[in-house]
Amino acid sequence: MRLRFLVLLVCTASAVGQVSIAMQPADLAMIPGSKRQVYADVEGTQTLGIRWSVTGGCTLEKQVTQGEPQMVTAPAHGAACTNVTTDPTPESPSFRSAVSCVVKAASVADETKTALIVIPVCAPKIMLSTFPATTVLYQKQYAVIQSDLRGSVNTGVTWEITTNPGKAGTLTGGSGNRHAVFSATAAGTYVLTATSLEESAKKASTTIVVTEHALPAPNADHTEAVDCTAVGGGKTYEVGPQRAYVNLDAVPWNGLIGGDTVRIHNDDTTGASPTIYRQRISLPASGTATRPIRICGVTDERGNKPIVDGANATSRRDANWANGYIEDLGIITLYDAMHKLDAIADGEHNIIIEGLHIRNANSGFSFVKQSNSGFKSYDDFAACVRVQTGRNVLIRGNEMDHCGHGVFSNAQTPQGNMVADLTVEGNYIHDWGAVGKEGIHGAYLQSIGLQVQFNYFGASRQGATGNVIKTRSVMNFLRWNYVSQPVATTSRAFDMVEPQAFGCYVIPYEFSFVYHGGGHGSDCLSPGKGPEMDPTKPDEVAANLEAYHFDYVYGNIMDDSGSSSSFVHYGYDQQVPAGPGNDRRGGMLFYWKNTHLLRLRTGTKMIFDMASPDQGHSGEFPNITSLNNVFATTGPGDFRWTGALWASVLVDTNWINAGYSLPYRNSADVYQGGTSKAELLSCDVYGQCKPGNGHMLWMRKHIAGTAAATLYVGPRPFSLETFAPDHKMHGLAASQPHEIQDQPSNMEYFPATNTIASVQDETFLGALD
């Protein structure tokens, strides 16, 4: 059985008057087969019933609703969408299509009172890629490759090792999942190909080079092992004080091409003093999918990495720091200035940064200005690795510390400024953040297509108030990480909010009215000859919008010994006086097989912090499915599932510490609107509540608790030291919903031993078996 608890506000007038009805002020678009939630606000009656009808080929989940949202499903075929540049309304959306559904709502109390919304159904082409596009492995080392399929609601793929020398390569966990787990027992170049289940002609491949070296014992510094053998077929730059390239400034970064490898050596022989490089890198060059540019560290015999230190660091005179604009924002920066205003996707970035210790880029450190005219302090927003622009970038096996952000990626229109298919894997990120600055995070990631896996996130700096992982990405795969929150001021473990500087490629309103229509404020940049030169079409935006409706967080271990913030924030955060507009997340976060530990605290820890209501029009609202997770404490602290005024959380087969609480709302609750002013909710005897600003919100229908559910309640069921589960966790896991059946949590990361392994028994609750 499943437990669903909704915090739903249904706006009705306290006194019966003239009946009126209004549709949500949303600007929606669909692709064939997709689903959208719609709702209507009935005023002037205590009868909440709405009778629905639809034309244009869509279907409805219900004919009549009683204060809850309606689900609309698009037909199997759409038509090419165009866009208009006027400010949209529900009846006149930003996109236009020959296949459009008109959804009509009529009040049951007075069926002459109606409202409608028009939803265009676009027809995007299927886009398929795999990432990372290239990786280098030891023998018997795992690689997890993710498919990025947009343009169809059928995101499934099949995998095949199409180049498999000696049949030494294998796929762990099968070939029918959205991600593939590869390893090989012999050296060679392997090609892993994904084929779309929807359109078999759509294929994408990843090249995996396995070296002649055996996988070493796990690193002691929480990072993934990296083999820096040069395999790309290009030029190899050996960097070290006694080598051909004595330091990083000696490397001609602007001249690197695909296949080149920069090997940065730790030449220390004592094991106590790793080689330190006090130079910074601005890299504009690009590799190809099969011949990336690699920047990697070569350890000493004990496994100690070379150090790239931002303190007092220099950079080459020919480095491009955007006329100084980004000079104080990173140690290793990917920035293609030549193409930054290109309207055509660059696609040739393909950079790998791995096996380095990168440190010291925050306001407490300075660097040598490129002009050699003195020192300048880093901005607190600086990152150890900054991806200003880049597609198919792999950041793997690095230790990163004492930077504002460990990793920051920008992702901004036009296409030449975008970030896509970004992988952050096997890194140890610690001592991140800035005192009292909530906008600086362990990892701050903006991308279309993002996987964050096998990382160890250690403590932030004392007094830092950012999130451990913040993402403004489309299609998040956040899995198999260890995330600690030991500092009292640290905010959420996962903060997942709306895209910002590339919202014009995701949101129809932003693409049409703001980008092409010159509407009010946006961070989106136009190409050099204006947005009319951008070949991006509404159908592609509709494909991105569909992908924006689904996010995936699984197999992680959250270890909180100090933070008072929630584990997860899901929704939006860029609120203006009129509300966040059309950008807020309106889909589903699938959240499963995660393990949570609350140490040495009293009081209540919120699990899911859903976006609170706003004063403006947000067309859709977020939902969470929580499945097969474990929530435990070591002391008297307890958990609260969520506290938002609007939230939909579906709970199925979780283990939670006794003392947890469900959301409950009543007339004494405080409504926090789009300003700092707190207002009391106005609720009537029917449990129908309305905030002072008059906008419709949802709330549970005067139901204080919940229905029966499969919810296991008891003391901590795993080891405090290793997080290994007790035998009582075995055999309890529920089957996954059909939407994620092709995304098993078939890998695991053991932080105590820094080991990555395949899951042998998927019936355990939590992250480990």
C-alpha positions, -999 to 999 in steps of 0.1 A, spaced: 0 0 0 11 35 -6 8 66 17 0 98 0 -2 130 19 -11 162 3 -9 197 16 -34 213 -7 -50 247 -5 -84 251 -23 -94 287 -26 -130 295 -19 -147 325 -5 -157 323 32 -192 335 24 -213 322 -5 -217 348 -32 -217 348 -70 -199 318 -84 -168 324 -105 -141 301 -119 -106 308 -132 -81 285 -148 -45 284 -135 -25 313 -150 -2 288 -167 17 287 -201 19 250 -209 32 229 -237 34 191 -242 49 165 -265 31 134 -277 20 112 -247 32 136 -220 11 146 -189 4 179 -173 -15 189 -141 -42 215 -145 -65 230 -120 -92 257 -116 -101 281 -88 -138 282 -79 -150 311 -58 -183 321 -43 -195 286 -33 -187 258 -9 -192 233 -37 -157 225 -50 -168 202 -78 -155 209 -113 -167 191 -144 -141 188 -171 -141 184 -209 -114 184 -235 -110 186 -273 -80 182 -295 -71 146 -287 -60 148 -251 -76 126 -224 -85 134 -188 -79 113 -157 -113 122 -142 -145 138 -155 -152 155 -122 -127 167 -95 -134 179 -60 -107 204 -53 -78 183 -65 -58 188 -98 -67 172 -131 -42 152 -151 -42 157 -189 -25 133 -212 -15 144 -247 -24 124 -279 1 101 -295 10 126 -322 17 163 -322 26 189 -348 54 214 -353 51 242 -329 57 279 -336 60 307 -311 44 341 -306 62 370 -288 32 384 -269 27 379 -232 8 346 -229 -25 338 -212 -40 304 -205 -62 308 -236 -33 321 -258 -1 303 -249 34 311 -261 35 281 -285 11 273 -313 4 239 -328 -20 224 -353 -25 198 -325 -37 217 -294 -59 205 -266 -86 229 -252 -93 218 -216 -125 233 -202 -136 235 -165 -171 242 -154 -182 247 -118 -206 220 -106 -224 247 -86 -231 267 -117 -221 251 -150 -226 283 -169 -194 294 -152 -165 281 -172 -128 286 -178 -103 270 -202 -67 265 -210 -51 258 -244 -22 233 -244 -2 229 -277 12 195 -285 46 199 -302 64 173 -323 101 174 -314 128 152 -330 144 127 -307 178 138 -294 200 111 -280 235 113 -265 255 93 -239 278 108 -213 306 108 -205 314 103 -242 349 90 -234 365 77 -202 397 59 -193 396 30 -169 418 5 -151 411 -31 -157 380 -42 -137 371 -6 -129 335 4 -133 322 31 -156 286 43 -154 274 58 -186 241 78 -188 218 82 -217 203 116 -224 172 111 -245 148 141 -251 119 145 -275 99 114 -265 81 103 -233 97 69 -240 132 76 -227 142 40 -227 173 27 -245 191 -6 -250 229 -9 -247 253 -30 -267 291 -32 -266 296 -27 -303 334 -29 -301 344 -55 -276 380 -68 -281 383 -104 -269 348 -101 -254 364 -89 -223 339 -61 -217 307 -67 -198 276 -48 -187 267 -53 -151 230 -51 -144 218 -57 -179 214 -38 -211 179 -23 -208 185 5 -183 188 42 -189 224 40 -175 249 13 -184 275 -2 -160 306 -13 -179 338 -29 -169 365 -50 -187 391 -75 -177 416 -68 -205 431 -37 -221 416 -23 -253 393 3 -268 356 -5 -263 326 12 -278 293 12 -259 262 21 -280 228 31 -268 198 27 -291 164 45 -286 135 22 -279 112 47 -295 132 52 -327 158 25 -334 177 47 -359 186 70 -331 219 58 -316 247 73 -295 281 59 -284 307 62 -256 343 52 -262 359 35 -232 397 29 -231 409 3 -207 446 4 -199 470 -24 -192 470 -16 -155 452 -34 -127 428 -14 -105 447 -3 -74 434 -4 -38 409 24 -30 424 59 -26 428 71 10 415 106 1 379 96 -8 385 101 -45 380 76 -73 412 60 -88 424 76 -121 447 61 -146 465 90 -163 480 70 -191 479 90 -223 457 71 -248 441 98 -270 465 96 -299 474 133 -297 504 150 -281 513 143 -246 525 172 -224 545 160 -194 544 187 -167 568 188 -138 597 209 -124 623 187 -142 602 178 -172 597 193 -207 570 216 -194 582 229 -160 548 242 -149 513 248 -160 521 282 -176 544 264 -200 515 244 -215 501 261 -246 465 258 -235 450 277 -264 467 253 -289 455 219 -275 435 197 -298 415 166 -295 435 136 -283 460 157 -264 468 147 -228 483 170 -202 499 148 -175 506 168 -143 531 150 -122 537 147 -84 574 142 -85 579 142 -48 598 111 -36 593 116 2 555 111 3 553 142 24 556 172 0 535 168 -32 546 189 -61 526 222 -60 517 241 -92 508 278 -85 493 285 -119 457 288 -132 442 276 -164 417 291 -188 411 265 -214 393 274 -246 402 244 -267 379 215 -275 383 178 -281 360 154 -298 337 127 -285 363 100 -293 394 121 -288 388 144 -258 414 167 -242 425 152 -209 441 171 -180 451 146 -154 473 141 -124 500 115 -120 505 105 -84 536 95 -66 542 59 -56 520 63 -25 490 77 -45 495 113 -35 482 137 -61 499 168 -76 485 200 -62 471 229 -83 471 257 -58 452 290 -65 471 309 -38 494 335 -54 489 317 -87 498 331 -121 483 325 -156 496 327 -191 495 361 -208 475 347 -237 448 332 -214 413 346 -220 396 357 -188 368 376 -206 385 409 -202 389 402 -165 353 394 -159 360 358 -148 396 362 -138 388 359 -101 362 331 -104 382 299 -108 415 280 -108 407 257 -138 381 274 -161 366 261 -193 358 292 -214 354 293 -252 354 330 -258 354 327 -296 321 309 -296 304 324 -266 278 343 -287 274 315 -313 238 304 -318 249 270 -329 257 243 -304 295 237 -302 294 201 -293 331 197 -295 342 205 -259 347 170 -246 371 178 -217 382 155 -189 397 169 -157 408 142 -133 432 130 -106 442 164 -93 442 181 -59 428 216 -66 427 241 -37 425 277 -24 402 300 -44 381 321 -21 383 357 -8 410 346 17 434 340 -12 449 361 -39 463 355 -74 487 373 -96 467 395 -121 473 385 -157 489 419 -164 515 411 -136 504 444 -121 499 430 -86 477 407 -67 439 404 -66 417 385 -42 394 358 -55 357 364 -54 339 342 -28 320 328 -58 352 313 -72 354 276 -80 381 250 -80 368 240 -114 345 264 -133 327 252 -165 318 285 -181 308 266 -212 312 229 -221 294 199 -235 303 164 -224 327 174 -196 339 148 -171 353 160 -137 365 129 -120 386 118 -91 398 152 -79 402 165 -43 388 201 -42 390 222 -11 390 258 2 373 271 -29 339 289 -29 324 262 -50 341 229 -56 326 228 -90 305 255 -107 289 253 -142 273 282 -159 249 271 -187 237 302 -204 221 310 -238 229 312 -266 240 277 -276 277 286 -277 274 294 -240 256 262 -229 266 234 -207 252 199 -214 259 163 -204 281 171 -174 295 144 -152 309 151 -117 322 118 -104 343 103 -76 356 137 -62 363 146 -26 349 182 -20 354 198 14 359 231 31 337 248 5 315 278 9 317 313 23 308 326 57 272 339 57 267 336 20 239 313 11 245 314 -27 278 295 -26 277 257 -25 298 225 -25 287 220 -61 266 245 -80 256 229 -113 236 241 -143 233 218 -173 210 200 -196 219 165 -187 237 161 -153 250 131 -134 266 135 -100 279 101 -87 303 85 -63 314 118 -47 323 123 -11 311 157 1 328 166 33 323 195 57 318 230 45 338 259 60 326 270 94 299 296 90 291 287 54 254 288 47 252 273 12 238 239 1 260 209 -4 247 202 -39 227 229 -57 214 222 -92 195 244 -117 197 216 -143 173 198 -165 173 160 -161 192 155 -128 207 121 -120 221 125 -84 232 91 -71 256 71 -50 271 100 -32 281 105 5 268 139 16 276 152 51 260 181 69 282 185 100 283 223 102 253 239 119 250 266 93 251 243 63 219 243 43 203 214 24 220 183 11 202 187 -22 188 220 -35 170 215 -68 154 246 -83 146 262 -116 170 270 -145 182 305 -146 205 317 -173 193 292 -198 156 292 -190 149 305 -225 158 271 -238 134 253 -214 104 275 -207 80 285 -235 73 319 -219 110 326 -216 118 315 -251 89 334 -268 81 365 -248 115 372 -231 141 359 -256 124 365 -289 99 391 -278 122 413 -258 100 410 -227 110 419 -192 141 407 -173 161 376 -180 196 362 -176 194 347 -211 220 362 -235 213 368 -272 236 356 -299 258 382 -316 233 389 -344 202 387 -322 178 359 -311 163 358 -345 195 341 -357 192 313 -331 182 281 -349 167 267 -317 131 259 -324 100 257 -301 99 219 -306 134 216 -290 123 238 -261 92 216 -257 115 185 -255 136 203 -228 105 213 -209 93 176 -209 127 165 -195 125 193 -169 95 175 -154 115 145 -141 144 143 -116 162 113 -100 179 111 -67 189 76 -55 215 55 -36 229 84 -16 240 85 20 231 117 39 250 121 72 238 151 93 255 159 126 248 196 128 227 212 101 192 223 109 182 225 73 161 199 53 177 171 34 160 181 1 146 214 -13 126 210 -45 108 237 -64 121 272 -70 140 300 -54 142 330 -77 112 348 -63 103 384 -73 74 405 -60 52 390 -87 62 355 -79 86 332 -98 67 333 -130 67 303 -153 100 287 -143 92 267 -112 96 230 -113 63 213 -119 72 177 -123 82 147 -102 112 141 -81 118 103 -78 137 98 -46 145 62 -37 170 39 -19 187 67 0 200 64 36 197 93 61 213 96 95 205 124 120 232 125 147 232 141 181 204 165 176 171 173 193 142 188 176 128 180 142 146 176 109 125 182 78 130 157 50 114 175 20 113 212 18 88 218 -10 85 253 -26 61 274 -6 33 293 -24 40 326 -40 22 358 -49 26 353 -86 14 328 -111 33 295 -110 16 273 -135 27 240 -120 37 226 -87 63 200 -76 57 164 -65 79 138 -48 78 100 -48 97 87 -18 104 50 -21 126 24 -2 144 51 18 157 48 54 155 77 79 172 71 112 185 90 143 210 84 170 193 105 196 160 122 205 156 141 172 128 132 148 116 138 113 89 158 96 81 147 61 74 182 47 62 215 59 51 234 28 17 248 23 16 230 -10 31 196 -13 24 163 -28 46 135 -14 39 99 -22 55 76 3 59 39 -4 79 14 18 102 37 38 118 30 72 116 59 95 125 66 131 96 67 156 83 101 163 80 114 128 53 139 120 30 145 91 22 180 77 -9 195 93 -24 229 86 -51 249 104 -63 284 106 -35 295 130 -8 286 105 12 314 90 13 319 52 46 333 39 40 351 7 62 366 -19 73 394 5 87 393 40 52 399 53 36 369 71 -1 365 68 -26 343 86 -45 318 64 -82 324 63 -98 290 67 -135 281 70 -151 252 87 -147 231 56 -110 232 59 -108 254 28 -81 281 32 -72 312 13 -42 335 18 -47 372 18 -33 377 -17 -63 358 -32 -43 335 -55 -53 299 -57 -33 273 -37 -39 237 -29 -43 221 4 -55 187 17 -92 187 22 -94 191 60 -77 158 64 -52 159 93 -34 127 89 -31 100 63 -43 67 50 -27 34 58 7 27 41 37 5 41 58 25 65 82 7 87 89 25 120 117 16 144 152 23 157 182 28 135 187 -2 113 223 2 101 258 6 113 269 41 125 304 34 111 298 19 77 261 25 71 258 -13 62 221 -23 68 209 -47 94 194 -80 81 160 -67 90 162 -44 60 165 -74 37 135 -83 14 115 -51 23 120 -30 -9 89 -24 -30 90 -27 -67 98 6 -85 71 26 -103 70 19 -140 85 54 -147 118 43 -131 119 6 -135 147 11 -160 168 30 -134 177 5 -108 201 16 -80 224 -12 -90 256 4 -77 267 15 -43 293 37 -27 308 28 7 322 60 23 340 41 51 362 22 27 359 45 -4 347 15 -24 325 14 -55 307 -18 -60 277 -34 -78 246 -42 -58 241 -79 -52 207 -77 -35 183 -49 -45 157 -59 -20 173 -40 9 159 -6 19 184 23 17 216 29 -2 236 -3 6 230 -40 6 
